[in-house]
Amino acid sequence: MELMNQHKIDGLAQEIGQENVPVLLEIFLGELTGYQQQLTDVSQADKQECLKDISHALKSSAASFGADKLCAKAIEIDGMVKLALEFDVNTETENIIALMEETHQCYEQLLP
């Protein structure tokens, strides 16, 4: 699975116009930065709830932009939470933050 699905980006450009892609990418990258900050700043007591909310939001936004690896991780975490499965919140938080950073770096290259 790739960090960036170029086919999805190309499809998005056809749907909304190539000139609009950078604007939406800036919004997406801003969301990633905000989510990273939230997960970094949240208290340990609130971390699982924050991770749940962010993973739920990331499922659709990451999918829209073809951020396949990030989308898959968000779906995985969201599923574990919904099924009330036990998981290491700190490890999963670190994993999704790292994926958001990698995704951010990759997608930044698409901006003019």
N, CA, C and O atoms as a MOPAC input file, in Angstrom:
PM7 MOZYME 1SCF
protein

 N      0.84600 1    -1.17500 1     0.00000 1
 C      0.00000 1     0.00000 1     0.00000 1
 C      0.89600 1     1.24500 1     0.00000 1
 O      1.89900 1     1.31200 1     0.71100 1
 N      0.51200 1     2.20200 1    -0.79800 1
 C      1.33100 1     3.38800 1    -0.97100 1
 C      0.88600 1     4.52000 1    -0.04800 1
 O     -0.25300 1     4.56100 1     0.41600 1
 N      1.81200 1     5.42500 1     0.19800 1
 C      1.51500 1     6.61400 1     0.98600 1
 C      0.55900 1     7.52700 1     0.21700 1
 O     -0.36600 1     8.10000 1     0.79200 1
 N      0.79800 1     7.65600 1    -1.09900 1
 C     -0.03400 1     8.51600 1    -1.93200 1
 C     -0.48700 1     7.74400 1    -3.17300 1
 O      0.32700 1     7.20700 1    -3.92400 1
 N     -1.78800 1     7.70300 1    -3.36200 1
 C     -2.38100 1     7.06600 1    -4.52400 1
 C     -2.52600 1     8.13400 1    -5.60900 1
 O     -3.47800 1     8.91500 1    -5.60100 1
 N     -1.58000 1     8.15800 1    -6.53300 1
 C     -1.56500 1     9.18900 1    -7.57400 1
 C     -2.82000 1     9.13500 1    -8.44300 1
 O     -3.30200 1    10.16700 1    -8.91100 1
 N     -3.33800 1     7.94700 1    -8.65300 1
 C     -4.56900 1     7.79600 1    -9.43800 1
 C     -5.71600 1     8.57100 1    -8.78200 1
 O     -6.50700 1     9.21800 1    -9.46900 1
 N     -5.80000 1     8.50200 1    -7.47200 1
 C     -6.85100 1     9.21600 1    -6.73900 1
 C     -6.66200 1    10.73100 1    -6.86000 1
 O     -7.63400 1    11.46900 1    -7.02400 1
 N     -5.41900 1    11.18900 1    -6.78000 1
 C     -5.12100 1    12.61700 1    -6.92600 1
 C     -5.51300 1    13.08200 1    -8.33400 1
 O     -6.11900 1    14.14000 1    -8.50400 1
 N     -5.15600 1    12.27800 1    -9.33400 1
 C     -5.50600 1    12.62000 1   -10.71900 1
 C     -7.02200 1    12.68800 1   -10.90600 1
 O     -7.53000 1    13.58000 1   -11.58500 1
 N     -7.73300 1    11.74700 1   -10.30500 1
 C     -9.19200 1    11.74500 1   -10.37700 1
 C     -9.79400 1    12.96500 1    -9.70100 1
 O    -10.75800 1    13.55100 1   -10.19400 1
 N     -9.21900 1    13.33800 1    -8.57400 1
 C     -9.67600 1    14.53200 1    -7.86300 1
 C     -9.47700 1    15.77000 1    -8.73400 1
 O    -10.35300 1    16.63200 1    -8.80600 1
 N     -8.32600 1    15.85300 1    -9.39200 1
 C     -8.02400 1    16.98800 1   -10.27000 1
 C     -9.02100 1    17.06800 1   -11.41600 1
 O     -9.42700 1    18.16100 1   -11.81100 1
 N     -9.41800 1    15.91300 1   -11.95200 1
 C    -10.40500 1    15.90300 1   -13.04100 1
 C    -11.77600 1    16.35300 1   -12.53700 1
 O    -12.51000 1    17.04100 1   -13.24700 1
 N    -12.11300 1    15.96400 1   -11.31700 1
 C    -13.41800 1    16.31500 1   -10.75000 1
 C    -13.53400 1    17.80100 1   -10.42200 1
 O    -14.54800 1    18.43000 1   -10.72300 1
 N    -12.50300 1    18.35200 1    -9.81000 1
 C    -12.61000 1    19.72400 1    -9.29000 1
 C    -11.79300 1    20.74200 1   -10.07800 1
 O    -11.90900 1    21.94600 1    -9.85100 1
 N    -10.97400 1    20.26200 1   -10.99300 1
 C    -10.09500 1    21.14600 1   -11.75200 1
 C     -8.71300 1    21.19400 1   -11.12000 1
 O     -8.57700 1    21.36900 1    -9.90900 1
 N     -7.70400 1    21.03900 1   -11.94300 1
 C     -6.32200 1    20.99700 1   -11.47400 1
 C     -5.95800 1    22.22800 1   -10.63900 1
 O     -5.20500 1    22.13200 1    -9.66900 1
 N     -6.50400 1    23.38700 1   -11.03100 1
 C     -6.16700 1    24.62800 1   -10.33400 1
 C     -6.68100 1    24.66900 1    -8.89300 1
 O     -6.18100 1    25.44500 1    -8.07800 1
 N     -7.67400 1    23.83900 1    -8.57800 1
 C     -8.24000 1    23.80300 1    -7.22800 1
 C     -7.56600 1    22.79600 1    -6.30700 1
 O     -7.76400 1    22.84300 1    -5.09300 1
 N     -6.78100 1    21.89700 1    -6.85800 1
 C     -6.13500 1    20.85500 1    -6.05200 1
 C     -5.21700 1    21.44800 1    -4.98500 1
 O     -5.29800 1    21.02300 1    -3.83300 1
 N     -4.34200 1    22.41500 1    -5.31000 1
 C     -3.47100 1    22.95700 1    -4.26300 1
 C     -4.22700 1    23.56500 1    -3.07400 1
 O     -3.79300 1    23.46100 1    -1.92700 1
 N     -5.35300 1    24.19300 1    -3.37100 1
 C     -6.15100 1    24.78600 1    -2.29000 1
 C     -6.64300 1    23.69800 1    -1.33600 1
 O     -6.53400 1    23.83000 1    -0.11700 1
 N     -7.17800 1    22.63500 1    -1.90300 1
 C     -7.67400 1    21.53700 1    -1.06600 1
 C     -6.54300 1    20.80100 1    -0.36700 1
 O     -6.69600 1    20.35900 1     0.77200 1
 N     -5.41100 1    20.66900 1    -1.04200 1
 C     -4.26400 1    20.01700 1    -0.40200 1
 C     -3.77700 1    20.82600 1     0.79700 1
 O     -3.39900 1    20.25500 1     1.82000 1
 N     -3.78500 1    22.14200 1     0.67500 1
 C     -3.39200 1    23.00000 1     1.80200 1
 C     -4.31600 1    22.75900 1     2.99700 1
 O     -3.86000 1    22.69500 1     4.13900 1
 N     -5.60000 1    22.62700 1     2.72900 1
 C     -6.56500 1    22.36000 1     3.79800 1
 C     -6.27800 1    21.00900 1     4.43700 1
 O     -6.24200 1    20.89100 1     5.66200 1
 N     -6.07500 1    19.99100 1     3.60600 1
 C     -5.77900 1    18.64300 1     4.09500 1
 C     -4.50700 1    18.64400 1     4.94300 1
 O     -4.48900 1    18.06200 1     6.02800 1
 N     -3.46000 1    19.28200 1     4.46700 1
 C     -2.20700 1    19.33200 1     5.20400 1
 C     -2.36300 1    20.10400 1     6.51600 1
 O     -1.74900 1    19.75600 1     7.52400 1
 N     -3.18100 1    21.14300 1     6.49500 1
 C     -3.47700 1    21.87600 1     7.72900 1
 C     -4.19500 1    21.00000 1     8.74500 1
 O     -3.91800 1    21.06200 1     9.94300 1
 N     -5.12600 1    20.17900 1     8.25000 1
 C     -5.82100 1    19.23500 1     9.14100 1
 C     -4.82600 1    18.26800 1     9.77500 1
 O     -4.87600 1    18.01400 1    10.97900 1
 N     -3.92500 1    17.73400 1     8.95800 1
 C     -2.93800 1    16.78500 1     9.48900 1
 C     -2.09700 1    17.42900 1    10.57800 1
 O     -1.84400 1    16.82000 1    11.61700 1
 N     -1.66500 1    18.65800 1    10.34100 1
 C     -0.86500 1    19.37200 1    11.33600 1
 C     -1.66600 1    19.57900 1    12.62300 1
 O     -1.15200 1    19.38200 1    13.72500 1
 N     -2.90900 1    19.97100 1    12.47000 1
 C     -3.77400 1    20.16400 1    13.63700 1
 C     -4.00100 1    18.87700 1    14.41000 1
 O     -3.95800 1    18.87100 1    15.64100 1
 N     -4.24100 1    17.79300 1    13.69400 1
 C     -4.45100 1    16.50400 1    14.35800 1
 C     -3.19600 1    16.04700 1    15.10400 1
 O     -3.27700 1    15.53400 1    16.21900 1
 N     -2.04900 1    16.24000 1    14.47800 1
 C     -0.79400 1    15.87100 1    15.14000 1
 C     -0.63400 1    16.65400 1    16.43800 1
 O     -0.25600 1    16.09800 1    17.46900 1
 N     -0.92300 1    17.94000 1    16.37500 1
 C     -0.79700 1    18.80000 1    17.55400 1
 C     -1.76700 1    18.36500 1    18.64900 1
 O     -1.39700 1    18.29900 1    19.82100 1
 N     -3.00100 1    18.07100 1    18.26900 1
 C     -3.99500 1    17.62000 1    19.25000 1
 C     -3.53400 1    16.35200 1    19.95300 1
 O     -3.62700 1    16.24100 1    21.17500 1
 N     -3.03400 1    15.39400 1    19.17000 1
 C     -2.59900 1    14.12000 1    19.75500 1
 C     -1.34600 1    14.28400 1    20.61400 1
 O     -1.13000 1    13.52500 1    21.55900 1
 N     -0.54200 1    15.25600 1    20.28800 1
 C      0.66800 1    15.52100 1    21.06800 1
 C      0.32100 1    16.21600 1    22.37900 1
 O      0.92100 1    15.93500 1    23.41600 1
 N     -0.65000 1    17.12500 1    22.32800 1
 C     -0.97300 1    17.95100 1    23.49600 1
 C     -1.99800 1    17.33300 1    24.44600 1
 O     -2.08800 1    17.75100 1    25.60000 1
 N     -2.75900 1    16.36100 1    23.99300 1
 C     -3.85500 1    15.82200 1    24.80000 1
 C     -3.31100 1    15.08700 1    26.04100 1
 O     -2.23800 1    14.48400 1    26.01400 1
 N     -4.08500 1    15.16400 1    27.11100 1
 C     -3.68900 1    14.46100 1    28.33900 1
 C     -3.83200 1    12.95600 1    28.12900 1
 O     -4.57200 1    12.50100 1    27.25700 1
 N     -3.12000 1    12.20900 1    28.93500 1
 C     -3.18500 1    10.75100 1    28.83800 1
 C     -4.61900 1    10.25600 1    29.05400 1
 O     -5.05500 1     9.30400 1    28.40500 1
 N     -5.33500 1    10.89300 1    29.94900 1
 C     -6.70900 1    10.48000 1    30.25900 1
 C     -7.64900 1    10.65800 1    29.06600 1
 O     -8.61100 1     9.90600 1    28.90900 1
 N     -7.36700 1    11.65100 1    28.23200 1
 C     -8.24000 1    11.94700 1    27.09500 1
 C     -7.71300 1    11.42300 1    25.76100 1
 O     -8.33600 1    11.62500 1    24.71900 1
 N     -6.56600 1    10.75000 1    25.80100 1
 C     -5.90000 1    10.35100 1    24.56500 1
 C     -6.73600 1     9.39600 1    23.72000 1
 O     -6.82500 1     9.57300 1    22.50500 1
 N     -7.35100 1     8.38800 1    24.33700 1
 C     -8.11800 1     7.42100 1    23.54400 1
 C     -9.29700 1     8.08700 1    22.85800 1
 O     -9.58100 1     7.78500 1    21.69900 1
 N     -9.98500 1     8.98000 1    23.53900 1
 C    -11.12900 1     9.66400 1    22.93600 1
 C    -10.68200 1    10.55900 1    21.77900 1
 O    -11.34400 1    10.62400 1    20.74300 1
 N     -9.56200 1    11.24000 1    21.96500 1
 C     -9.01200 1    12.09600 1    20.91800 1
 C     -8.59100 1    11.25100 1    19.71000 1
 O     -8.87200 1    11.61000 1    18.56600 1
 N     -7.92400 1    10.14400 1    19.97000 1
 C     -7.49300 1     9.23900 1    18.90000 1
 C     -8.70400 1     8.70200 1    18.13900 1
 O     -8.67600 1     8.58900 1    16.91400 1
 N     -9.75900 1     8.37600 1    18.86800 1
 C    -10.99800 1     7.89000 1    18.25000 1
 C    -11.58100 1     8.95400 1    17.31500 1
 O    -11.91800 1     8.65800 1    16.16900 1
 N    -11.69600 1    10.17000 1    17.79700 1
 C    -12.28100 1    11.24400 1    16.99400 1
 C    -11.44600 1    11.53200 1    15.75100 1
 O    -11.98700 1    11.69800 1    14.65700 1
 N    -10.14100 1    11.59100 1    15.92100 1
 C     -9.26000 1    11.90400 1    14.80000 1
 C     -9.23800 1    10.77100 1    13.78400 1
 O     -9.27500 1    11.02300 1    12.57900 1
 N     -9.18000 1     9.53900 1    14.24800 1
 C     -9.15600 1     8.41500 1    13.30100 1
 C    -10.46700 1     8.36300 1    12.51700 1
 O    -10.46900 1     8.02900 1    11.33200 1
 N    -11.57200 1     8.68800 1    13.16900 1
 C    -12.86300 1     8.69900 1    12.46600 1
 C    -12.87000 1     9.77900 1    11.37800 1
 O    -13.32500 1     9.53600 1    10.26100 1
 N    -12.37300 1    10.95700 1    11.70600 1
 C    -12.32900 1    12.05100 1    10.73200 1
 C    -11.36000 1    11.74700 1     9.59200 1
 O    -11.62600 1    12.07700 1     8.43700 1
 N    -10.23900 1    11.11800 1     9.92300 1
 C     -9.22000 1    10.83100 1     8.91000 1
 C     -9.65600 1     9.78200 1     7.89900 1
 O     -9.16300 1     9.76700 1     6.77100 1
 N    -10.56800 1     8.91000 1     8.28600 1
 C    -11.00400 1     7.87200 1     7.35600 1
 C    -11.45500 1     8.47900 1     6.03400 1
 O    -11.04900 1     8.02700 1     4.96300 1
 N    -12.28900 1     9.49400 1     6.11500 1
 C    -12.82000 1    10.05900 1     4.87700 1
 C    -11.86200 1    11.05300 1     4.22600 1
 O    -11.70900 1    11.04100 1     3.00400 1
 N    -11.22000 1    11.90500 1     5.00500 1
 C    -10.34100 1    12.89800 1     4.37600 1
 C     -9.12500 1    12.23200 1     3.73700 1
 O     -8.72900 1    12.60700 1     2.63300 1
 N     -8.53400 1    11.26200 1     4.40600 1
 C     -7.38700 1    10.55800 1     3.82900 1
 C     -7.81000 1     9.78300 1     2.57800 1
 O     -7.07000 1     9.73600 1     1.59500 1
 N     -8.98400 1     9.18500 1     2.61500 1
 C     -9.48400 1     8.45500 1     1.44800 1
 C     -9.71100 1     9.40300 1     0.27400 1
 O     -9.39600 1     9.06300 1    -0.86700 1
 N    -10.24900 1    10.57600 1     0.54100 1
 C    -10.51900 1    11.55500 1    -0.52100 1
 C     -9.26000 1    11.98100 1    -1.25700 1
 O     -9.28900 1    12.25200 1    -2.45800 1
 N     -8.15100 1    12.03500 1    -0.52300 1
 C     -6.89600 1    12.48700 1    -1.11500 1
 C     -5.96700 1    11.33900 1    -1.50000 1
 O     -4.82500 1    11.57700 1    -1.89400 1
 N     -6.43600 1    10.10800 1    -1.39100 1
 C     -5.62200 1     8.97100 1    -1.79200 1
 C     -4.47200 1     8.67600 1    -0.85600 1
 O     -3.49000 1     8.04700 1    -1.25100 1
 N     -4.58600 1     9.12700 1     0.38600 1
 C     -3.56500 1     8.82900 1     1.39500 1
 C     -3.88700 1     7.44500 1     1.96200 1
 O     -4.37500 1     7.30900 1     3.08400 1
 N     -3.60000 1     6.42600 1     1.15200 1
 C     -4.07700 1     5.07100 1     1.41900 1
 C     -3.55700 1     4.47400 1     2.73200 1
 O     -4.32200 1     3.85800 1     3.47400 1
 N     -2.27200 1     4.64800 1     3.02100 1
 C     -1.72100 1     4.08400 1     4.26000 1
 C     -2.34600 1     4.74100 1     5.48700 1
 O     -2.69200 1     4.06700 1     6.45700 1
 N     -2.48300 1     6.04400 1     5.43100 1
 C     -3.07300 1     6.77800 1     6.54500 1
 C     -4.53800 1     6.39700 1     6.71100 1
 O     -5.01600 1     6.21500 1     7.83100 1
 N     -5.23500 1     6.28000 1     5.61100 1
 C     -6.63800 1     5.87000 1     5.64300 1
 C     -6.78600 1     4.48100 1     6.26900 1
 O     -7.66300 1     4.26500 1     7.10400 1
 N     -5.94000 1     3.55600 1     5.86900 1
 C     -6.00500 1     2.19100 1     6.40400 1
 C     -5.75100 1     2.17100 1     7.90800 1
 O     -6.42300 1     1.44400 1     8.63900 1
 N     -4.79200 1     2.96000 1     8.37500 1
 C     -4.50000 1     3.01700 1     9.81000 1
 C     -5.67400 1     3.63400 1    10.56100 1
 O     -6.03200 1     3.17200 1    11.64400 1
 N     -6.27800 1     4.68200 1     9.98600 1
 C     -7.43100 1     5.31700 1    10.62100 1
 C     -8.60700 1     4.33900 1    10.71100 1
 O     -9.29600 1     4.27600 1    11.72900 1
 N     -8.82600 1     3.58500 1     9.64600 1
 C     -9.90100 1     2.58000 1     9.65000 1
 C     -9.61800 1     1.51100 1    10.70200 1
 O    -10.52300 1     1.08000 1    11.41700 1
 N     -8.36800 1     1.09200 1    10.79300 1
 C     -7.98000 1     0.07300 1    11.78300 1
 C     -8.25500 1     0.56600 1    13.21000 1
 O     -8.86100 1    -0.14800 1    14.01000 1
 N     -7.81600 1     1.76600 1    13.51800 1
 C     -8.00900 1     2.30400 1    14.87300 1
 C     -9.48800 1     2.51900 1    15.15300 1
 O     -9.97900 1     2.16400 1    16.22400 1
 N    -10.19300 1     3.09500 1    14.19900 1
 C    -11.62300 1     3.32400 1    14.36400 1
 C    -12.35900 1     2.00900 1    14.61600 1
 O    -13.26300 1     1.94600 1    15.44900 1
 N    -11.97100 1     0.97700 1    13.90500 1
 C    -12.58800 1    -0.33800 1    14.09500 1
 C    -12.31000 1    -0.92400 1    15.46600 1
 O    -13.19800 1    -1.49400 1    16.10000 1
 N    -11.06500 1    -0.78000 1    15.92400 1
 C    -10.71800 1    -1.29800 1    17.25900 1
 C    -11.52300 1    -0.58600 1    18.33400 1
 O    -11.98200 1    -1.21100 1    19.29000 1
 N    -11.69400 1     0.71300 1    18.18000 1
 C    -12.45700 1     1.47800 1    19.16200 1
 C    -13.92200 1     1.05500 1    19.13200 1
 O    -14.52100 1     0.81500 1    20.18100 1
 N    -14.49600 1     0.96300 1    17.94400 1
 C    -15.92000 1     0.61200 1    17.82300 1
 C    -16.21500 1    -0.78500 1    18.34600 1
 O    -17.29200 1    -1.04400 1    18.88300 1
 N    -15.24400 1    -1.68900 1    18.18200 1
 C    -15.42900 1    -3.06200 1    18.65900 1
 C    -15.00600 1    -3.22700 1    20.11300 1
 O    -15.07200 1    -4.32600 1    20.66400 1
 N    -14.57000 1    -2.13100 1    20.73100 1
 C    -14.11000 1    -2.12000 1    22.11800 1
 C    -12.96200 1    -3.10800 1    22.34500 1
 O    -12.87300 1    -3.74800 1    23.39300 1
 N    -12.08800 1    -3.21400 1    21.33900 1
 C    -10.92800 1    -4.08200 1    21.47600 1
 C     -9.85200 1    -3.37000 1    22.28700 1
 O     -9.73800 1    -2.14500 1    22.24900 1
 N     -9.07300 1    -4.14600 1    23.01100 1
 C     -7.97200 1    -3.55500 1    23.76000 1
 C     -6.80800 1    -3.30500 1    22.81900 1
 O     -6.47900 1    -4.14800 1    21.98400 1
 N     -6.18800 1    -2.14500 1    22.95800 1
 C     -5.00000 1    -1.82300 1    22.18400 1
 C     -4.19400 1    -0.80100 1    22.95600 1
 O     -4.71600 1    -0.11800 1    23.83700 1
 N     -2.92400 1    -0.70100 1    22.62200 1
 C     -2.03700 1     0.23900 1    23.28600 1
 C     -2.25300 1     1.62300 1    22.67200 1
 O     -1.81900 1     1.88600 1    21.55000 1
 N     -2.91000 1     2.48200 1    23.39800 1
 C     -3.26000 1     3.81100 1    22.90200 1
 C     -2.00700 1     4.61200 1    22.54700 1
 O     -1.97600 1     5.30200 1    21.52800 1
 N     -0.98000 1     4.52000 1    23.38500 1
 C      0.24100 1     5.29000 1    23.12200 1
 C      0.92900 1     4.82400 1    21.84600 1
 O      1.39400 1     5.64700 1    21.05800 1
 N      0.99700 1     3.52000 1    21.63600 1
 C      1.62900 1     2.98100 1    20.43300 1
 C      0.84800 1     3.38600 1    19.19500 1
 O      1.43900 1     3.83000 1    18.21000 1
 N     -0.46100 1     3.24100 1    19.22900 1
 C     -1.28200 1     3.60000 1    18.07400 1
 C     -1.23900 1     5.10600 1    17.80700 1
 O     -1.28500 1     5.53700 1    16.65500 1
 N     -1.15100 1     5.89600 1    18.86500 1
 C     -1.02000 1     7.34600 1    18.69400 1
 C      0.30200 1     7.66700 1    18.00600 1
 O      0.34100 1     8.46600 1    17.07000 1
 N      1.38000 1     7.04800 1    18.46600 1
 C      2.68500 1     7.25300 1    17.83800 1
 C      2.66000 1     6.81900 1    16.37600 1
 O      3.21000 1     7.50200 1    15.51300 1
 N      2.02500 1     5.68500 1    16.10000 1
 C      1.96500 1     5.16500 1    14.73300 1
 C      1.20900 1     6.10900 1    13.79800 1
 O      1.65700 1     6.37100 1    12.68100 1
 N      0.07600 1     6.61400 1    14.25000 1
 C     -0.71100 1     7.47200 1    13.35800 1
 C     -0.05500 1     8.84600 1    13.21100 1
 O     -0.14900 1     9.46000 1    12.14800 1
 N      0.60200 1     9.33400 1    14.25400 1
 C      1.33300 1    10.59700 1    14.13800 1
 C      2.45800 1    10.44200 1    13.11700 1
 O      2.65300 1    11.31900 1    12.27600 1
 N      3.19400 1     9.34100 1    13.18200 1
 C      4.28400 1     9.10200 1    12.22900 1
 C      3.74600 1     9.02700 1    10.80300 1
 O      4.35500 1     9.57500 1     9.88500 1
 N      2.62100 1     8.35900 1    10.61000 1
 C      2.01100 1     8.27400 1     9.27600 1
 C      1.52700 1     9.63600 1     8.78800 1
 O      1.64100 1     9.95200 1     7.60300 1
 N      0.98800 1    10.43800 1     9.69900 1
 C      0.56400 1    11.78100 1     9.30500 1
 C      1.76800 1    12.61300 1     8.87700 1
 O      1.68300 1    13.37100 1     7.91000 1
 N      2.88000 1    12.48200 1     9.58300 1
 C      4.09300 1    13.22500 1     9.22000 1
 C      4.61900 1    12.78700 1     7.85300 1
 O      4.96100 1    13.62500 1     7.01800 1
 N      4.68200 1    11.47900 1     7.62900 1
 C      5.13000 1    10.96200 1     6.33000 1
 C      4.20900 1    11.42500 1     5.19900 1
 O      4.66700 1    11.83000 1     4.13100 1
 N      2.91600 1    11.35600 1     5.45600 1
 C      1.92500 1    11.75800 1     4.46400 1
 C      2.06800 1    13.24800 1     4.15900 1
 O      2.02900 1    13.66200 1     3.00000 1
 N      2.23300 1    14.03700 1     5.19900 1
 C      2.40100 1    15.48200 1     5.03200 1
 C      3.60600 1    15.78400 1     4.14800 1
 O      3.50800 1    16.58600 1     3.21900 1
 N      4.73000 1    15.15400 1     4.42600 1
 C      5.94400 1    15.37500 1     3.64400 1
 C      5.74400 1    14.97400 1     2.18600 1
 O      6.19500 1    15.67100 1     1.27700 1
 N      5.08400 1    13.87800 1     1.97400 1
 C      4.83800 1    13.37700 1     0.62000 1
 C      3.93200 1    14.32600 1    -0.16100 1
 O      4.21200 1    14.64400 1    -1.31700 1
 N      2.85900 1    14.77400 1     0.46100 1
 C      1.88100 1    15.61000 1    -0.22100 1
 C      2.36200 1    17.05300 1    -0.39600 1
 O      1.91600 1    17.74600 1    -1.31000 1
 N      3.25300 1    17.49800 1     0.45700 1
 C      3.82800 1    18.84500 1     0.31100 1
 C      4.51200 1    19.00800 1    -1.04900 1
 O      4.55300 1    20.10300 1    -1.60900 1
 N      5.03700 1    17.92000 1    -1.55800 1
 C      5.73700 1    17.95600 1    -2.83900 1
 C      4.80400 1    18.26500 1    -4.01500 1
 O      5.26600 1    18.64700 1    -5.09000 1
 N      3.50600 1    18.10300 1    -3.81100 1
 C      2.52900 1    18.39100 1    -4.86500 1
 C      2.19700 1    19.87500 1    -4.96400 1
 O      1.61800 1    20.32800 1    -5.95200 1
 N      2.56600 1    20.61800 1    -3.94300 1
 C      2.23400 1    22.04700 1    -3.93600 1
 C      3.22200 1    22.85000 1    -4.76300 1
 O      4.40800 1    22.52200 1    -4.81800 1
 N      2.73700 1    23.89600 1    -5.40200 1
 C      3.61700 1    24.72800 1    -6.22600 1
 C      4.61000 1    25.52000 1    -5.37600 1
 O      5.42300 1    26.27100 1    -5.91600 1

